[in-house]
Amino acid sequence: MATQTGLIKFTGQVGGLIGYKVGAAYYLRSAAQQVRQSARTRLAARAFGKASTLGAAMRHALNGQLDGPADSAAVNRLNKALLGVLQADDLHRHKRFAPRNFKSLNGFCFNQHAALSDVIAVTPAVHRDGNGHIHVTIPPMEAGNYNPRATHLSIKAVAVHMQPGFDRATSTSSGAALIPIGLPAREITLVVPAEKGAISCVLLEVVCCRKEGGRMYQLQNRKYTATDIIAILPGRTLRVKRKKMLRTRNERLQLLPEPLVDFYPRE
């Protein structure tokens, strides 16, 4: 392993060299001349590829949706969590994503420095209405572990919709609700617009803010910023109206003259 010191740094394979990035540093190593893989190794590599593909799709869908500071370790932790979802499939030799196994993602923290329960002391409720919109209801909050410099809380709900095939994802979000700190709070409901998808991961983000000079500023302190998955919802089911078949009085069922199956006597 060597450190890239040139002006132009790269990631990926170029000839017999492979460049990769760890944190803010770029490294270099030589590619293997021959790769020997057993059957189990190939299965594990395919599973990791599926998990990393879905993880990248989810992160790209969340790009621009979250306001809190980024966590550099969230990439590996999300891939590891998705790999656990994939390995929970006990019906196929080649592991597949099963909707029933995604419940293990509930409670995943995108910010490892603070969980949602560390910032607010209430448990939000999530449900989907008849039109497919996602409602996130937050009970009145009396106290919490807020930033001492904060004057308001910014709370926003985001839903990541994983598409069938689990290689693409989209996202929708609600508007951010500002809650003054120190005043009696009321129950609020955040509505996330509906979108088709196989599974929807509902995230709740809490960011501490400070109002100065009539302007609202976000306090980018990881200890007081939380972004957690609070619910896993199945995809939308479209209701199809069936036409009622009305039978008239004169209409009668026609009896078949012969049976459908010919039975032969035993010899």
KEBASE-432757 format. One line per 4 residues: their letters; for each residue x, y, z of N, C-alpha, C. Coordinates in pm, whole numbers, plus 50000, padded with zeros to 5 digits. Each point is the difference from the previous one (the first is absolute). Layout:
! KEBASE-432757
A	X Y Z X Y Z X Y Z; ...
***
This chain:
! KEBASE-432757
MATQ	50085 49881 50000 49915 50119 50000 50088 50123 50000; 49972 50093 49910 50076 50123 49989 49904 50118 49996; 50050 50116 50038 49919 50122 50001 50020 50076 49870; 49890 50045 49941 50009 50079 49877 50040 50143 50036
TGLI	50109 50044 49941 50053 50134 50028 49997 50091 49879; 49955 49951 49885 49998 50082 49880 49888 50103 50002; 50001 50087 49899 49897 50103 49990 49866 49940 49961; 50003 49897 49917 49877 49935 49954 49986 49869 50076
KFTG	49897 49988 50078 49973 49878 50078 49880 49930 49940; 49996 49869 50010 49893 49923 49936 49958 49886 50092; 49882 49951 49971 49946 49880 50064 49958 49902 49891; 50013 49872 50027 49969 49899 49900 50127 49940 49943
QVGG	49982 49912 49904 50112 49928 49941 50048 50068 49873; 50128 50020 49992 50066 50054 49881 50118 49909 49971; 49986 49918 49898 50105 49904 49970 50014 49898 50111; 50121 49990 50054 50025 49906 50109 49995 50064 50137
LIGY	49949 50124 50009 49992 50071 50127 49854 50029 50035; 49973 50003 50129 49866 50028 50051 50012 50114 50100; 49928 50108 49975 49998 50112 50092 49871 50002 50080; 50009 50037 50126 49882 50006 50085 50020 50110 50104
KVGA	49888 50042 50058 50000 50112 50093 49951 49954 50136; 50073 50038 50104 49962 49972 50138 50002 50133 50075; 49881 50050 50036 49993 50131 50062 50036 50108 49900; 50102 50079 50031 50045 50105 49908 50127 49962 49926
AYYL	50055 49882 50023 50125 49957 49939 49973 49901 49887; 50086 50005 49899 49993 49910 49885 50116 49902 50006; 49970 49873 49975 50101 49895 50008 50005 49923 49869; 50104 49918 49990 50026 49927 49876 50050 49861 50034
RSAA	49954 49902 49924 50050 49864 50016 49999 49933 49864; 50072 49890 49989 50007 49927 49874 49887 49899 49991; 49951 49978 49880 49893 49903 49978 50055 49859 50003; 49920 49907 50044 50042 49860 50008 50012 49941 49860
QQVR	50102 49917 49980 50019 49936 49870 49895 49893 49975; 49960 49930 50103 49901 49893 49986 49914 49997 50126; 49870 49988 49980 49905 49997 50111 49935 49862 50004; 50015 49932 50111 49938 49869 50018 49885 50015 50099
QSAR	49884 49958 49956 49881 50011 50082 49931 49865 50010; 49959 49968 50120 49919 49880 50019 49854 50034 49975; 49915 49899 50003 49857 50024 49978 49942 50090 50108; 50039 49978 50124 49950 50084 50109 50051 50144 49988
TRLA	50123 50015 49955 50055 50134 49984 49925 50076 49892; 49965 49933 49891 49925 50065 49893 49860 50041 50048; 49936 49913 50078 49868 50035 50053 50009 50120 50094; 50104 50003 50084 50017 50113 50091 50028 50129 49924
ARAF	50079 49990 49891 50031 50118 49920 49874 50054 49932; 49915 49911 49951 49876 50044 49937 49908 50066 50102; 49993 49943 50119 49916 50059 50104 50050 50139 50039; 50131 50014 50014 50055 50132 50033 49975 50099 49887
GKAS	50008 49954 49876 49971 50089 49887 49856 50048 50000; 49906 49912 50031 49859 50041 50007 49978 50100 50112; 50061 49974 50117 49982 50090 50114 50061 50138 49972; 50119 50003 49942 50064 50128 49973 49928 50076 49890
TLGA	49941 49930 49902 49924 50067 49895 49876 50067 50056; 49926 49929 50086 49883 50061 50062 50039 50111 50096; 50110 49982 50073 50045 50105 50090 50036 50128 49924; 50068 49986 49886 50034 50117 49920 49874 50067 49945
AMRH	49902 49920 49958 49874 50057 49949 49927 50079 50110; 50000 49947 50122 49935 50071 50110 50073 50129 50034; 50132 49996 50000 50076 50122 50031 49982 50105 49893; 49998 49959 49874 49979 50096 49892 49859 50059 50007
ALNG	49903 49919 50040 49863 50052 50014 49991 50103 50113; 50081 49983 50104 49999 50093 50114 50085 50123 49976; 50071 50005 49889 50088 50113 49973 49916 50128 49987; 50027 50097 50084 49927 50126 50000 49876 50001 50087
QLDG	49963 49885 50057 49881 49994 50084 50032 50026 50147; 50116 49957 50046 50036 50013 50141 50080 50128 50024; 49975 50063 50114 50065 50125 50035 50113 49982 50101; 50004 49888 50069 50100 49978 50103 50137 49972 49942
PADS	50103 50002 50084 50137 49972 49953 50014 49855 49955; 50085 49979 49901 50020 49866 49945 50087 49917 50093; 49973 49870 49999 50078 49904 50079 50078 49913 49901; 50133 50008 50006 50082 49927 49904 49987 49849 50014
AAVN	49967 49953 50120 49987 49856 50022 49863 49946 49966; 49907 50087 49960 49863 49954 49971 49996 49909 49877; 50094 50018 49908 50001 49918 49878 50021 49853 50036; 50105 49972 50075 50029 49861 50037 49894 49943 50093
RLNK	49949 50081 50091 49899 49950 50094 49869 49968 49928; 49962 50082 49902 49878 49972 49924 50017 49875 49915; 50116 49985 49936 50024 49878 49921 49997 49875 50088; 50055 50011 50120 49999 49886 50091 49858 49966 50044
ALLG	49919 50102 50026 49861 49975 50039 49921 49937 49885; 50022 50047 49878 49931 49943 49885 50048 49858 49972; 50127 49973 50027 50050 49864 49983 49932 49906 50099; 49972 50048 50121 49925 49919 50095 49858 49973 49954
VLQA	49938 50098 49934 49866 49978 49943 50006 49893 49892; 50104 50005 49919 50014 49903 49892 50026 49860 50053; 50083 49988 50101 50033 49869 50056 49886 49939 50079; 49900 50080 50034 49884 49946 50071 49910 49916 49910
DDLH	50023 50006 49869 49922 49918 49906 50046 49855 50011; 49910 49913 50043 50032 49858 50016 49926 49913 49900; 49948 50061 49893 49925 49924 49901 50076 49979 49870; 50104 50080 49976 50071 49993 49873 50149 49981 50026
RHKR	50063 49924 49911 50145 49981 50010 50072 50131 49968; 49956 50065 49892 50050 50134 49969 49911 50099 50075; 50053 50061 50103 49921 50082 50090 49929 50113 49925; 49876 50026 50042 49919 50106 49942 49946 50089 50111
FAPR	49964 50124 49961 49936 50090 50094 49853 49963 50012; 49958 49966 50119 49860 49968 50027 49939 50115 50081; 49883 50050 49960 49941 50113 50073 49983 49975 50149; 49972 49876 50039 49975 49973 50142 50127 50013 50084
NFKS	50118 49995 49937 50125 50006 50076 50052 50142 50020; 49937 50098 49936 50049 50138 50013 49965 50062 50135; 49920 49931 50080 49965 50054 50131 50123 50014 50090; 50107 49928 49968 50122 50012 50081 50067 50136 49983
LNGF	49964 50076 49896 50055 50135 49982 49937 50101 50093; 49888 49964 50062 49933 50094 50090 50092 50035 50117; 50022 50128 50021 50090 50046 50105 50141 50029 49953; 50028 49983 49870 50134 50028 49949 50030 50149 50013
CFNQ	50118 50033 50052 50041 50139 50021 50097 50042 49890; 49964 50101 49923 50092 50053 49901 50110 50083 50065; 49975 50049 50120 50101 50071 50077 50033 49915 50122; 50118 49940 50000 50036 49910 50109 50033 50074 50129
HAAL	50011 50132 49996 50034 50076 50120 49878 50029 50087; 49879 49991 49945 49880 50027 50079 49883 49928 49936; 49925 49926 50081 49878 49935 49954 49882 50094 50023; 49888 49966 49938 49882 50085 50013 49952 50006 50145
SDVI	50010 49888 50070 49958 49997 50140 50093 50081 50090; 50120 50031 49953 50092 50082 50079 49967 50148 49992; 49924 50040 49897 49970 50143 49979 49859 50034 50045; 49901 49921 49958 49862 50025 50040 49952 49882 50085
AVTP	49908 50030 50091 49954 49899 50096 49863 49945 49967; 49958 50010 49874 49869 49948 49959 50020 49901 49887; 49898 49916 49978 50004 49900 49894 49900 50038 49891; 50045 50029 49879 49907 50037 49893 49920 49880 49951
AVHR	49881 50028 49948 49913 49897 49943 49991 50022 49849; 50001 49890 49925 50002 50006 49854 49886 49915 49946; 49927 50054 49903 49898 49923 49930 49982 50057 49861; 49940 49921 49913 49974 50040 49862 49849 50015 49980
DGNG	49958 50110 49937 49857 50021 49979 49953 49931 49873; 49872 50020 49967 49943 49931 49884 50059 50043 49868; 50056 50120 49992 50063 50048 49877 50147 49963 49989; 50053 49933 50100 50140 49959 49997 50094 50096 50066
HIHV	49951 50117 50047 50087 50095 50068 50039 49947 50138; 50122 50031 50041 50053 49952 50128 49986 50112 50103; 49936 49968 50113 49980 50097 50108 50090 49961 50118; 50080 50095 50044 50088 49982 50116 49950 50095 50109
TIPP	49946 49944 50106 49943 50078 50110 50098 50000 50117; 50033 50121 50046 50094 50017 50111 49923 50055 50119; 49996 49929 50111 49928 50048 50119 50063 50129 50055; 49928 50070 50087 50057 50121 50061 50128 49968 50077
MEAG	50101 50082 49979 50129 49980 50064 50018 50102 50112; 50030 49952 50118 50021 50088 50115 50147 50033 50020; 50086 49899 49987 50143 50022 50024 50077 49902 49913; 50128 50031 49981 50085 49914 49920 50145 50041 50017
NYNP	50087 49926 49936 50143 50027 50006 50036 50089 49882; 49975 50130 50014 50022 50093 49892 50134 50071 50017; 50045 50060 49891 50121 50081 50005 49975 50121 50090; 50090 50029 50095 49977 50114 50090 49985 50133 49926
RATH	50057 50011 49881 49992 50124 49924 49876 50006 49911; 49923 49892 49994 49887 49993 49906 49879 50075 50054; 49927 50062 49909 49873 50065 50033 49881 49929 49935; 50025 49921 49897 49894 49928 49930 50048 49861 49963
LSIK	49904 49913 49972 50025 49868 49945 49942 49992 49860; 50077 49949 49907 49952 49975 49864 49979 49850 49983; 49876 49962 49972 49965 49858 49987 49943 49978 49860; 50053 49900 49933 49956 49969 49864 49993 49850 49981
AVAV	49902 49956 49924 49983 49858 49968 50035 49977 49854; 50076 49895 49975 50043 49963 49865 49970 49852 49979; 49951 49966 49882 49971 49861 49967 50084 49959 49879; 50070 49888 50013 50077 49943 49889 49919 49883 49945
HMQP	49964 50011 49873 49916 49899 49936 50089 49910 49913; 50019 49877 50044 50081 49904 49924 49912 49935 49894; 50046 50006 49877 49922 49951 49888 50016 49849 49984; 49905 49934 49932 50012 49856 49976 50131 49967 49928
GFDR	50064 49893 50043 50133 49966 49951 50108 50043 50097; 49967 50098 50087 50090 50046 50106 50136 50045 49946; 49997 50069 49887 50121 50062 49948 49980 50149 49973; 49880 50050 50025 49968 50142 49983 49918 50047 50120
ATST	50010 50129 50029 49925 50057 50112 49973 50147 49972; 49887 50046 50048 49962 50141 49992 49964 50047 50141; 49980 50129 50015 49969 50054 50132 49902 50116 49989; 49919 50015 50102 49912 50115 50018 50011 50044 50145
SSGA	49967 50127 50025 50016 50052 50135 49888 50098 50032; 49981 50022 50128 49905 50099 50047 50071 50133 50020; 49923 50101 50028 50061 50126 50036 50056 49994 50141; 50101 50081 50027 50060 50002 50133 49913 50080 50096
ALIP	49976 49945 50117 49922 50068 50104 50095 50058 50103; 49984 50128 50030 50082 50068 50101 49923 50007 50131; 50060 49947 50106 49938 49997 50132 50084 50084 50095; 49943 50105 50059 50077 50080 50097 50032 49918 50125
IGLP	50121 50016 50049 50043 49931 50121 49964 50086 50121; 49945 49936 50101 49963 50071 50122 49855 50041 50006; 49925 49985 49890 49859 50032 49998 49918 49872 49997; 49875 50004 50048 49916 49879 49993 49983 49953 49856
AREI	50035 49875 49975 49993 49944 49865 49866 49931 49980; 49959 49991 49877 49877 49931 49964 50033 49884 49907; 49902 49917 49980 50019 49885 49910 50008 50049 49856; 50096 49949 49927 50016 50038 49860 49997 49874 49914
TLVV	49956 50017 49877 49993 49890 49904 50070 50042 49872; 50098 49924 49960 50073 50023 49876 49947 49905 49895; 49972 50053 49881 49942 49920 49892 50102 49989 49888; 50034 49876 49966 50094 49972 49891 49920 49957 49879
PAEK	50018 50063 49884 49922 49963 49882 50021 49854 49961; 49897 49944 49942 50004 49859 49961 50080 49983 49872; 50059 49882 49986 50072 49962 49879 50005 49848 49993; 49992 49950 49878 50002 49856 49983 50136 49943 50037
GAIS	49998 49881 50054 50123 49932 50037 49970 49869 50067; 50100 49914 50005 49980 49870 50065 49995 50015 50151; 50088 50083 50056 50009 50021 50144 50038 50147 50023; 49946 50058 50107 50031 50138 50037 50065 50002 50137
CVLL	50120 50055 50007 50069 50020 50128 49976 50145 50043; 49937 50017 50115 49965 50133 50050 50107 50046 50098; 50059 50116 49973 50104 50058 50084 49946 50124 50068; 50046 50025 50120 49969 50123 50071 50131 50068 50038
EVVC	50012 50126 49960 50122 50077 50026 49969 50114 50096; 50082 50013 50103 49986 50107 50099 50131 50078 50002; 49992 50130 49973 50117 50087 49997 49973 50120 50091; 50095 50033 50085 49989 50116 50087 50035 50127 49922
CRKE	49921 50106 50021 50021 50126 49929 50005 50115 50100; 50055 50110 49953 50009 50121 50083 49956 50120 49916; 49916 50082 50059 49950 50120 49932 50077 50121 50049; 50066 50067 49906 50078 50119 50032 49972 50106 49895
GGRM	49966 50120 50044 49978 50110 49907 49889 49974 49901; 49899 49925 50042 49889 49972 49910 50027 49888 49902; 50114 49935 50007 50035 49890 49910 50019 49871 50080; 49968 49889 49934 50011 49869 50064 50126 49931 49949
YQLQ	50083 49955 50092 50124 49931 49966 49998 49859 50059; 50049 49905 49924 50011 49862 50048 50132 49982 50075; 49991 49937 50115 50118 49971 50081 50049 49860 49963; 50109 49993 49926 50051 49873 49949 50084 49928 50105
NRKY	49934 49963 50108 50065 49924 50107 49945 49858 49997; 50086 49903 49978 49955 49862 49983 49938 49942 50126; 50038 50052 50115 49947 49946 50125 49853 50034 50020; 49950 50101 49928 49861 50043 50016 49924 49992 49868
TATD	50047 49919 49908 49934 49980 49871 49976 49852 49979; 49878 49963 49969 49964 49858 49986 49923 49979 49871; 50030 49889 49934 49928 49957 49880 49988 49849 50007; 49880 49952 50030 49976 49857 50020 49889 49952 49909
IIAI	50005 49870 49968 49888 49934 49932 49899 49962 50108; 49879 50053 49990 49900 49978 50105 49891 49903 49957; 49992 49965 49872 49895 49907 49955 50036 49945 49864; 49956 49877 49976 50012 49934 49869 49858 49968 49954
LPGR	49959 50061 49890 49863 49983 49952 50001 49923 49868; 49904 49910 49981 49991 49930 49871 49958 50095 49890; 50018 49957 49876 49968 50084 49887 49851 50025 49987; 49968 50099 49919 49860 50034 49977 49933 49891 49918
TLRV	49876 49972 50034 49917 49907 49924 49889 50078 49933; 49996 49993 49869 49899 50073 49924 49869 49923 50002; 49895 50070 50034 49868 49939 50004 49938 50002 49861; 49958 49885 49953 49939 49987 49868 49851 49975 50019
KRKK	49919 50088 49941 49856 49984 50011 49952 49894 49900; 49929 49905 50052 49947 49894 49915 49856 50032 49961; 49969 49971 49876 49865 50023 49952 49908 49888 50050; 49886 50040 50051 49904 49903 50049 49924 49938 49882
MLRT	49995 49869 50000 49929 49927 49895 49856 49976 50046; 49906 50065 49933 49858 49985 50031 49938 49898 49905; 49934 49905 50058 49937 49894 49921 49849 50026 49992; 49947 49997 49878 49857 50024 49980 49920 49878 50040
RNER	49870 50020 50014 49914 49891 50042 49990 49892 49894; 50000 50040 49874 49982 49903 49892 50127 49923 49970; 50114 50048 50055 50127 49932 49972 50012 49878 50089; 50026 49886 49944 50014 49876 50074 50132 49933 49967
LQLL	50047 49923 50093 50124 49926 49977 49972 49883 49910; 50083 49981 49900 49987 49888 49909 50075 49880 50055; 49927 49887 50014 50063 49879 50049 50073 49930 49888; 50116 49950 50030 50078 49929 49900 49937 49864 49975
PEPL	49986 49962 49876 49936 49870 49971 50087 49883 50040; 50130 50014 50000 50090 49891 50032 50097 50044 50109; 50051 49906 50077 50097 50037 50105 50131 50049 49939; 50073 50078 50080 50127 50054 49953 50107 49894 49990
VDFY	49993 49897 50083 50102 49896 50004 49935 49866 49970; 50062 49922 49914 49952 49866 49968 50063 49900 50095; 49919 49927 50070 50049 49900 50093 49991 49863 49935; 50104 49923 50007 50006 49867 49941 49987 49895 50109
PRE	49926 49892 49972 49987 49894 50101 50131 49926 50018; 50018 49945 50120 50121 49924 50027 49996 49869 49924; 50115 49957 49959 50010 49871 49929 50015 49886 50099
***
